[in-house]
Amino acid sequence: MKKIGLLSDTHSHWDERYAKYFAECDEIWHAGDFGTIDVADKLREVAPLRGVYGNIDGDVVRHEFPEVLRFKCEEVDVLMKHIGGYPGKYDRSIVRQIYAKPPKLFISGHSHITKVMFDHRLHVLHINPGAAGLYGQQAVRTLVRFVIDGEQVKDLEVIELA
């Protein structure tokens, strides 16, 4: 069983509450637009970090993180890409990969809109954690926590940073 902290679109902003809310997480996943490598370094102080680069990330972040990340967590096949869309409207840059071999969990960022949706056609759970940073038009900054236990994704929480 692993507890996961998920965030995206920090846009160079560090908030001490990231560390507070992810303190008991086994891993932190960042779905792109770190802004600076400093954000990644601070997250690594809290828990092991996985992530992808986003459209605003420069060479330093792009050198350290891939555009697309596919991995197993417990028994869950995870696919992560910053600009990925969502069920019914997957981004053209990833749609073929999703349809060719659907993951169990697809994570994207970019929209600054928190979404948790299930793609009934492909049996894929999609999570977009919204935006954790200050930049953007989001009404509320958000983080997500959840548990992966074997083949199950469960106990999902959306945390609002007022």
Salt bridges, closest charged atoms under 4 A:
ASP9 OD1 - HIS11 NE2 3.37
ASP9 OD1 - HIS82 NE2 3.74
ASP9 OD1 - HIS112 NE2 3.29
ASP15 OD2 - ARG17 NH2 2.76
ASP15 OD2 - ARG141 NH2 2.81
GLU27 OE2 - LYS2 NZ 3.04
GLU27 OE1 - ARG50 NE 2.88
ASP33 OD2 - HIS11 NE2 3.52
ASP33 OD2 - HIS82 NE2 3.15
ASP41 OD1 - ARG44 NH1 2.74
GLU64 OE2 - ARG44 NH2 1.89
GLU67 OE2 - LYS81 NZ 3.71
ASP77 OD2 - ARG70 NH2 2.62
ASP149 OD2 - LYS154 NZ 3.19
GLU157 OE2 - ARG145 NE 3.01
